[in-house]
Structures are given as structure tokens and as C-alpha cells.
Amino acid sequence: MDAINHLSRGLEVLTTVPETPERIRYELFMRTLLGSALIAIKGWGAPEVEHTYARARALCQQMNDQRQRIPVLVGLAGFYTIRTEFQVARELGEQALRLAHHQRAATSLELTHCILGGIMFFLGELATAQHHLEQGVALYDPMQHRDLVSLCVIDPGVGSFRRAIALHAGDWLFVGPDNGLFSYVMAEQTVHAAVLLSNSTYHLPGVSSTFHGRDIFAPVGAYLARGLTEIFHKLGPSVDPATLRHLEVGGTTRRGTTIDAHIVHVDNFGNLITSIPLSLVPELYTASQVRIVFPHEGVIVEKRRQFFADGPDDGQAFIYGDSSGYVGIAVRNGNAAKTLGVGFGVTISFITSAG
């Protein structure tokens, strides 16, 4: 609260200063800090959060400051997510992601993929949410971030019978609701322990029934992030990891030389990203023949390329290894989704022939 008061007073003082580029830079800096403080104290959905970040966004445009626009857009996306204006949040998140790609900023890419993962979860596009969250995880640097705690608050069941938990999986700690949010973490990491967050010592006083992100998860995450990992088992009773909720969103199934999968994402260029990890198909470029069949659409893609310019600009779709770590389908200087007439969620079969 002290931070909000000091920053608000500082902004009042700035109104008495002539509008110069230096003054605008100071205001943008202070608005960005104020937004974070408001979220921590009043929550993402507070009207002051929208006002602060909307003003910061206007300042970014005035200064043409693309670097600062990313956290500002993320702040606005969070506000509209809490207000259940998910399409607006999605557009803001996608703007932030495009900027992060343009800047080639790994930390910003990690952040924007994770934000979009949450938004797509709320929109019910679980496979796309999975894609974004996996991209965020792939960009995560365990050495750089090993002291961080992942605070995960996608919680439409807040206040209901869903459990609040902390999870120790792999080398990391996670805090959030037991609603399937940690399904992919548990699928890919060894789960060492899970506890129920029932010890009110580590909560804010007067826990509400609608804002556990502020009242339970954030305080617990803060205690753990301070290095107090020894309190993990004091947070509440142990929970059998086998009883934690898992989401079923469909995956990949190998049947001999055939892999049944689906399209999990269509990027801004129209490239089709499949649910097939490249690690599952080491034979992608060595097999004598590879085909991706769209059984319901009657479409077959057989060409392979190791990069986009690896072949003629002929408008034909080809299979490639996407930077996301998954098999993709693209058209050089074109849009594979439009060319093939397919999109998100479509089922495919990946078929290889040895000879």
C-alpha cells in the first residue's frame, strides 16, 4: 500500500512538470510500477488497473517504446481476463506475443506464451492453451529461475470444493488450484510431494470466497519464494499426487508407423502446428517417405523441408520441424491453413515408410 501511495504522489508531482520526453519516460516507468502494485493489493480486475495500464499504453505509443509495451499489454490482458472479456484479452496477449517475437526476447516470450495459455484455457481452447504453456515452459531457464515459485491462478472454481495446493515437481515448486492446471507438469516431471493449503498462518487474514489468488496463493508463493522451502510441509496435510485432477485434452497415439494426432495451433502466418513432438519422430528427415493425412478432409501432405526456403516458392504445403519443438506444416510465403482449408483441432495421421 505504501508503494501505491508513493507512486500516486509522484504522478501528481509530474503533472506540474512540463511535458518533455524525459517526463514521459518517468511517468511510464511509474505507471508500470503502479500497475504491478495495484494488482498485488487490489487484484487484476480493479478499475484502477485498467486506468493505469491504459495510460501507460498511450505513453508507449507516444514514445514509440516497443520494449515497455509488452508488460503494459500483459497487464491489460490480465485485467480483461478477470473481467471475462476473453476475446479482448486474447487480442492484447497476441499483440504482446508478436512484439516479443519481433524483439527476440526470451523472457518476454516466456511471459506472453504463459499469459495466452491462461486466456485460451478460459476460452475452452485447451489444446491451444497447452501449446502456449508448453512454449513458455520450453523457454524457461531452470538455472536462471531455479529460485522462483510458479504461482498459477486459473481458477474458475474459486470458493467451491476444489482444493488449493502446493506441488513439488521436478526441481520446482508450484502453487495454485487443483483443477487440472498442473496436468502437464505432472505428466512431464517427477512429482515429489503435494500439500493442501489449509494452514491459515500462511494466508492473508480474512480470506474471501472469490479471490484466493490474492488471499491464499500469493502469500504462500511469497513465503516459498523467500527461500522458506522448509515450510512446504507446514502449509497443510500431504495430498496423494494420484488424487490430483488431470485434464484430458487429447494427445498423440503411435500405432506402428502411424501417429494419430491433431492440429493444436495455427500461428499468425497460417502455419499449422501439430501435437507431435519432434522427439517422437527422429525419422522425420531420414525415413524414405513421410505423409501427414487429414482423414476427414481428404488432404495429404508429403513434401518435407528443413527450413522455409528449402525448395521452390510453389505454393505447396510441406512438413517441417517447427521452432516450438513440434512437427509443423507450412507454405513458403503463404498460409498453410488457408491453402489446405484446415485449422485448429483437426485430426491428422502422421505416417512414415522405412523403404
N, C-alpha and C positions, 0 to 999 in steps of 0.2 A: 504493500500500500504506500509505503514511503517513496518507492520508485515512481509510482503513478503521480503522487503529489509533486515531487521534484520536477519530473518531466513536464507536467502540466504547467507549472510555474515558469519553467524555462521557455515553453512555447508561448506563453503570454508575453514574456520579455521580448521574444523575437518579433512579435507584432509591432514593436516600437522601432525596429531596426529597418533601414531602407532595404528594398528587395534587390539584393545582389546575388550573383552566383554562389558566393560563399555562404550567405544567409540561407539560401535554398538548400544547400548541402547540409547545413546544420539542422534545418527543420526536418529534412528527410531522415537523417540519422536519428533524431529524437523521436520522430513518428514511428519508425521501425521498432525502436526500443519500447516505446509506449504500447504499441500493439501487443508485443510479447507479454508485457506486464499486465495489461488488461485481460488477456486470455488466461493468465495464471490466476488472477484474482476473481474476475467476473465471468470467465468462460468464453468459449468461441462465439456463442450466439448473442453476446451483449451488443446493443446498438452502437456503443462507443467503439467497438472493434471495427465494425463496418466503416464508421465515420473516419477513424484514424487511418485505416488502410486505403480507403478511397482517396483521401487527401494525399497520402504517400504515393499512390499510383499516379495522381495528377502531377505531382512533383517529379516523379521519374520521367514522365513524358515531357515535361517542361525542360528537364536537364538532358533528355535522351540518355538516361542512365540505365542501360540494359542489365547490368550486374545486380543492382538493387531491386529491379522489378521482380525477380524470381521470388524472394521471400515475401514481397508485398502481395503478389498474385497468390502465393500459397496461403497467406493469411486470409485473403478474401475467399479463397476456395473453402477454407475451413469454416468460415462464417456461414456461407451459403449451404454447406453440407449440414451443419447443425440446424439451420432453418429449413431443411428438407427441400431446398431448391437445387436438386442434384444436377439438373442439366446445366444450370448456370455455373455450378461448382466444377462440373466436368470441363466446360469451355475454358474456365480460368486455369484449371490444372493442366489442360493440354497446351495452353499458351505458355505456361511456365516450363513445360517439358520441351517445347520447341526451342525456347530460349536457352535452356540448359544444354540441349544438343548442339546448338549453334556455338555456344561458348566452350563446349567440350569440357565442362566442369563436372568431375565425377561426383563430388559431394552434392551438388545441385541436382544432378541426375538421380542420385540415390533418393534424395528427398522428394522430388516430384513424382518419381515412379511409385513411391510408397503412398503419397497423398492420393494419386489417381487410383491406386489399388483399393484404398478405402472407399472412394467415391463410387467406383464400379461395383464394389460389394453391395452398397446401398441401392444401386440401380438394378441389382439382381443379375448382373453380367459376371457371374462367378469365374468363368474361365479367363475373361479379360482381366479381372481383378487378380487372379493367380499370376497371369503373365507379368503385370506391373510389379506385383510384390516380389516375384522371383527376380526381376531385373534389379529391384532395389537391394535384394539380398546379394545378388551377384556383384554389385558394386561396393558392397560393404567390405571394409578393410579390417579384419579381426585384430591386427596388431595396432592399428591406429585407434580403433574403437573398443578395445578389449575392456575398458573400464566403464563403458556405457551400459545402461539398462534400457531395454526396449519397452517403452510404455505404449501399450496397444489399446486404443479405446474406440472400437467399432462396436457399439453396444445398444442395439435397438431394444434389447430386453432389459434395460436398466430398471432396477427396482422390483423385478419379478423373481422367480425362483432360480434363475440362472446363477451359477456360482462365480464369485470373484476369486481369482487365483494368482499365484506367482509360480513360475515354471523355470526350472534349471535344466536347460537342454544344450548339449554340446558344451561350448565354452561360455555360454551367455545366459543372462537372466531376462525373463520376460514377465510383465505384469499386465493383467487385463481380464476380460470376462471369459468364462468357459462357455463359448457359444460356437465353437468350431474355428475360431480365428487362428488358433495355433496348429491347425491340421497339418500344414505343410512343414512347419517347424518340426513337429513330432515325426513326420514321415522321413525327414532328411537328417535329423540329429538324434543322438542318443539322449533319451530323457533320464536324467539323474534323479530328479525329485520334483514334486509339485505340492503346494500347500494351499489351504483355504485361507483367505484374508479375513479372518474373524476376530483378530486381536485389535480392539479399538484403540489401543495405545499408539498404534502407528497410523491412525486415521485423523482427519480433522474433527474437531468437536461438532456435534450436531449434524450427523450425516444425513443428507437429503435422500429422497427416494428416486430422484430423477437426474442426479449429477454425480455419479460415482467416479467419473474421470477426475473431477476436482477433489472430491471428499475422501476417496479411498485409494484409487490407483496412483494419482500423482504423489501423495505423501509417502506411500510405500516405495514407489520408484525413487523418490528423493533420498530416503533412508538408505536404500541399497546402493544408489549412485555415490553416496558419500563414502563408500568403501566399507559400510557396515554389513558385509555379507554374512557375518556371524549371526545376524538376527533372522536370517531366512526361515529357520525352523521355529522362531518365536512368533512369526506372523500369524500362525494358526496351525490346526492339525494337518497331518500329511494326507494327501489325496492319492489314491492309486491311479497312475497315469492311464491305465487301461480304461478307466471310467470317464476320462475326459472326452468331450464331444468332438467328433470328427465330421467334416463335411465331405459329401460325395459329389464331386463335380465332373467326374469322368476323367480318364487318363488315357494311357496308351496300353494296348494289349498286343503282345507278339504271338503270332501263330506260325511257327517255322520261319519262312522267308517273307511273311506278311506282317505288317504292323497296322493295327486299326487305331486311328487317332481322329483328331478334328482340328479345325482352324480356331485358334484361341485369340487371335488379334489381327486386325487389319491396320497397318500403320498409316501415317499421313501421306505416304507415297503410293498407297494401294498394294504394298507388299503383303502377302499372306503368311502369317507366322503359324506354324503347326505346333501341336503339343508334343512333338517328337524331339527329345534332347539329342544333340549331335553325338553325345557319348553313347547313345543307344545304337547308332548306325555308323560305326567306324568304317564300314564298307561303302559309304556314300560315294566316294570317288574311285574306288578300286573295283567294285562289282562291275561285271560286264554290262549289266543293264539295271537301271533303276526307274521305277514308274510311280507316280502318285495318281491314284484313281479316285475320282469323285463319283461314287456309285449311283447316287440319286440324280446327278446332273448329266451323267454320261460323258464326263470330261476326263481326259488323260493328259498328264504332263510327263514327258520323257527326257527332255533335254536337261543337262547338268552344266553348271558353270561355277568356277571357284570365286569369281568376282563379277560385278555387273558388266564391265567392259570386255569380259572374256568371251567374245563372239560378236556376231553382226547385230546391228540395230534393226532387227527384222520384225519387231512387234510380237514375237513368240514368247510364251511363258517358259521359264526354266526353273529347275530346282537348285538351291544353293544353301550354303551354311550361313545362317544369319548371325550377326554380331551378338544377338541375345543368347546364343548358345543352343538355338533350336533350328530345325530344318525349316526353310522358307521357300516361297515361290514368288518370283518377280518377273517383270517385263522391263527390259532395258529402255530407259527414258519413257516408260509407260506405266500403266496402272493394272496390275495383275487381277485385282478384284473385279474391275470393270471388264477387262478383256475376257475373263473366264465366266463372268456372271455369277460369282460365288462370294461368300462373305463369312462373317463371324458365325461360329457354331456348326458349320458344315462338316459332315463326317467324311473321312478320307481313308484310303488304304495305301500304305507305302509298301511296294513290292520290289524285292531285289532278285536278280538272277545271277548265279555264280558263273555260268558259262553256257 
